[in-house]
Amino acid sequence: MNEGRCVKCGSCLRVCPVLNDPTGTQFPGPRTVGVDAPRFLEKNNIGQNALRCTMCHACEWACPSGITLTRSMLMLRSGISQERLPGHRRMIENVSASDVR
């Protein structure tokens, strides 16, 4: 991972469509979730916030340090226990059941 290169410039925060959502979505921002959380916080506590990320890559394109924030979000998402995500589990089961080839 390359989170250690973060210079805390805020470029990712300015371009994040979820953070700038006028409905007031409770998303602490790509830097907090993708950079600070994996280094300083318990990953299970921040994982739910990683689910709010749209994976649009805008934060990565804006980052002058080239930090792969989207990959960090994916890693946090993968650490969330499936028992805590019944809606996601049901969605995966539905997609698997309607496997069209």
C-alpha positions as CSV (number, residue, x, y, z in Angstrom):
1,M,0.0,0.0,0.0
2,N,1.1,3.6,-0.5
3,E,-1.0,5.4,2.1
4,G,2.2,6.6,3.8
5,R,2.7,9.1,0.9
6,C,-0.4,11.1,1.8
7,V,0.5,14.8,2.2
8,K,-2.9,15.7,3.6
9,C,-3.5,18.2,0.8
10,G,-7.3,17.6,0.7
11,S,-7.5,17.2,-3.1
12,C,-9.4,13.9,-2.7
13,L,-11.9,15.6,-0.4
14,R,-12.6,18.4,-2.9
15,V,-13.5,16.0,-5.7
16,C,-15.3,13.2,-3.8
17,P,-18.9,13.1,-5.1
18,V,-20.1,11.2,-2.0
19,L,-18.5,13.7,0.4
20,N,-19.9,16.6,-1.5
21,D,-23.4,15.0,-1.7
22,P,-26.0,17.7,-0.7
23,T,-28.2,15.2,1.0
24,G,-25.7,15.0,3.8
25,T,-24.5,11.4,3.5
26,Q,-22.4,10.4,6.5
27,F,-19.1,9.7,4.7
28,P,-16.0,11.0,6.4
29,G,-14.1,11.2,3.0
30,P,-11.6,9.2,1.0
31,R,-8.6,10.3,3.0
32,T,-10.2,9.4,6.4
33,V,-11.5,6.0,5.1
34,G,-8.8,5.0,2.7
35,V,-5.6,6.4,4.2
36,D,-6.1,7.0,8.0
37,A,-8.4,4.1,8.8
38,P,-6.2,1.3,7.6
39,R,-3.2,2.8,9.5
40,F,-4.8,4.0,12.7
41,L,-8.3,2.6,13.3
42,E,-9.8,-0.8,13.7
43,K,-10.8,-1.8,10.2
44,N,-14.2,-3.3,11.1
45,N,-15.3,0.0,12.5
46,I,-14.5,1.9,9.3
47,G,-15.5,-0.8,6.8
48,Q,-19.1,0.4,6.7
49,N,-17.9,3.8,5.5
50,A,-15.9,2.1,2.7
51,L,-19.3,0.8,1.4
52,R,-20.4,4.4,0.8
53,C,-17.6,5.0,-1.7
54,T,-18.8,4.9,-5.3
55,M,-15.5,3.6,-6.6
56,C,-15.4,6.5,-9.2
57,H,-11.6,6.9,-8.9
58,A,-12.0,10.7,-8.7
59,C,-9.9,10.8,-5.5
60,E,-7.1,8.8,-7.2
61,W,-7.0,11.1,-10.2
62,A,-6.8,14.2,-8.0
63,C,-4.2,12.8,-5.6
64,P,-0.8,14.4,-6.3
65,S,0.9,11.5,-4.4
66,G,-0.7,8.8,-6.6
67,I,-2.3,7.0,-3.7
68,T,-4.6,4.1,-4.8
69,L,-7.5,5.0,-2.5
70,T,-10.0,2.8,-4.4
71,R,-7.9,-0.3,-3.8
72,S,-7.8,0.7,-0.1
73,M,-11.6,0.9,-0.1
74,L,-11.9,-2.5,-1.7
75,M,-9.6,-4.0,0.9
76,L,-11.6,-2.5,3.7
77,R,-14.8,-3.8,2.1
78,S,-13.4,-7.3,1.9
79,G,-12.8,-7.3,5.6
80,I,-16.4,-6.7,6.6
81,S,-18.0,-9.9,7.9
82,Q,-20.9,-11.2,5.7
83,E,-23.1,-11.5,8.8
84,R,-23.1,-7.8,9.1
85,L,-24.3,-7.3,5.6
86,P,-27.5,-9.3,5.1
87,G,-28.6,-7.1,2.2
88,H,-25.4,-7.7,0.3
89,R,-25.5,-11.4,0.9
90,R,-29.0,-11.5,-0.4
91,M,-28.0,-9.5,-3.5
92,I,-25.1,-11.9,-4.2
93,E,-27.5,-14.9,-3.9
94,N,-29.9,-13.3,-6.3
95,V,-27.2,-12.6,-8.9
96,S,-25.9,-16.1,-8.5
97,A,-29.4,-17.6,-8.9
98,S,-30.0,-15.6,-12.1
99,D,-26.6,-16.5,-13.7
100,V,-27.2,-16.0,-17.4
101,R,-24.6,-17.3,-19.8
